Amino acid sequence: MNENAQQTFLELFAPTPGVHLPSPRNSWANRVPPAPAPPPALEPNDAVNSRPQPPAHRAPSGHGGRGDVVFERSARARHYRLTLRRDGTAVATIPARGSEREAVRFVEQHREWLDRARERQRHRPRAAEVWTVGTHVLWRGEMHAVRIAAAGERPQVCLAADVFRVPRLDGDLRPTLEAHFARRARIELPARTWELSAITGVEVKHVTVRNQRSRWGSCSANGTISLNWRLVQTPEFVRDYIVYHELMHLREMNHSDRFWARVEEVCPGWREAERWIKRNGALVGL
């Protein structure tokens, strides 16, 4: 599966060894985390396969797929899974021993869920494509207007109390501001990961910060955790949840009940974080 954003981080995950996410992404699957309340409509972007998959294809006419669902076979999947990507593409995953006929039946059984997920996606708030002075941008978990900072030798803008240098005050400020965000993330996210690693007693070998377009974080069996720089735009409890999530994957490389029990132990507020992602993940393009 490629890195097109599965609409899954707050209704997330059928584990992929070595890679885990979810955006807030929309998905129906046996991998949805157990919860006393109904599962969120968006799964974390944590369940993106790391290995190349066979070419996807749309359901042939007459098989009930209605031509609006892409079917992909996964040698590692254990269950049929239906997900909705950020671009609106519905994807049905067929497990190694599954058949397309059963996958089509699975899709039709959950057609109402897919229709609801698409409706939620249409109403989910989106970030502005072009950022100019006055544009509201998600920063540290809240929407703030881009403001002109006090006059100085070089033009500067503010987001809340933070000041950022920009080459000029006209035109699209997004590339410059996102570059500033990413630089801060490369300092803050590894530091917080090492801190939570020490608290939980989970050994981490390496932490990287990346420009991931389809997931919030991932980890590998060798102890490397990769985090999306956009986490600096989210509230602290969401950032910490993603870090805790990946740390627990170093103990349980799956999304079993035992894995979620470990997450509950270290991050009791994880459901609230997933709800936030479900509502706001699209504001950072996930």
Buried (B, 14 or more C-beta within 10 A) or exposed (E): BBEBBBBBBBBBBBBBBBBBBBBBBBBBBEBBBEBEEEBBBBBBBBBBBBEEBEEBEBBEEEBBBBEEBBBBBBEBBBEBBBBBBBEEBBBBBBBEEBEBEEBBBBBBEBBEBBEBBBEBBEEBEEBEEEBBEEBBBBBBBEBBEBEEBEEEEEBBBBBEEBBBEBEEBEEEBBEBBBEBBBEBBBEBBBEBBBEBBEEBEBEBEEBEBBEBBBBBBBBBEEBBBBBBBBBBBBBEBBBBBBBBBBBBBBEBBBBEEEBBEBBBEBBEBBBBBBBBBBBBBBBBBB
